[in-house]
Amino acid sequence: MTDLIKQLASINWAGSLISAVVLSIVGRLVATYAEKLIERFSTKWAARRKRRAAVETRSLQALAASPFDFGATLAASGMRVLICFGLASAIVALASVNERYVPDTASDVLMALGTLFYLISVFLGVDVLRRISRVRGLRSDATLPL
């Protein structure tokens, strides 16, 4: 702790303040440039987002029109969820092996990888549920009288 206090005492505070002012000016200039850049690309992003939404809507309408394709898509998506979950379970089980066989560092890396696969499986599962609800919404909208 005393070494830290000695090191802090040796810092040139005036130089730090001057560099902070310079960095704040540079940061403001970069922020202004970034705002202009985002403003220029926002119309392109909006158009791209519209195209993606139209493609996704057409895809969902095709799934709503064909129950077989909808079932096949759900089965494939469900298999992806199960595969990621199974991989995550296997990796976490491997990470829990005795330290004599798997060192701590490798165990920590494997645990992180297993957690990542668990998260991927959760996100894939949520995507499947979102797709189901959107197709059901399209089907219910199609049955409503105009």
Contacts in CASP RR format, 6 or more apart in sequence:
PFRMAT RR
TARGET T0000
AUTHOR 0000-0000-0000
METHOD contacts of the structure
MODEL  1
MTDLIKQLASINWAGSLISAVVLSIVGRLVATYAEKLIERFSTKWAARRK
RRAAVETRSLQALAASPFDFGATLAASGMRVLICFGLASAIVALASVNER
YVPDTASDVLMALGTLFYLISVFLGVDVLRRISRVRGLRSDATLPL
60 131 0 8 1.000
60 134 0 8 1.000
60 135 0 8 1.000
60 138 0 8 1.000
61 138 0 8 1.000
62 69 0 8 1.000
63 69 0 8 1.000
63 70 0 8 1.000
63 73 0 8 1.000
63 131 0 8 1.000
63 135 0 8 1.000
64 70 0 8 1.000
64 135 0 8 1.000
64 138 0 8 1.000
64 139 0 8 1.000
64 142 0 8 1.000
70 135 0 8 1.000
73 131 0 8 1.000
74 128 0 8 1.000
74 131 0 8 1.000
74 132 0 8 1.000
77 124 0 8 1.000
77 125 0 8 1.000
77 127 0 8 1.000
77 128 0 8 1.000
77 131 0 8 1.000
78 124 0 8 1.000
78 125 0 8 1.000
78 128 0 8 1.000
80 124 0 8 1.000
81 121 0 8 1.000
81 124 0 8 1.000
81 125 0 8 1.000
81 128 0 8 1.000
82 121 0 8 1.000
84 117 0 8 1.000
84 118 0 8 1.000
84 120 0 8 1.000
84 121 0 8 1.000
84 124 0 8 1.000
85 117 0 8 1.000
85 118 0 8 1.000
85 121 0 8 1.000
86 117 0 8 1.000
86 121 0 8 1.000
87 114 0 8 1.000
87 117 0 8 1.000
88 114 0 8 1.000
88 115 0 8 1.000
88 116 0 8 1.000
88 117 0 8 1.000
88 118 0 8 1.000
88 120 0 8 1.000
88 121 0 8 1.000
91 110 0 8 1.000
91 111 0 8 1.000
91 113 0 8 1.000
91 114 0 8 1.000
91 117 0 8 1.000
92 110 0 8 1.000
92 111 0 8 1.000
92 114 0 8 1.000
92 115 0 8 1.000
92 118 0 8 1.000
94 102 0 8 1.000
94 110 0 8 1.000
95 102 0 8 1.000
95 106 0 8 1.000
95 107 0 8 1.000
95 108 0 8 1.000
95 110 0 8 1.000
95 111 0 8 1.000
95 114 0 8 1.000
96 107 0 8 1.000
97 107 0 8 1.000
99 107 0 8 1.000
102 110 0 8 1.000
END
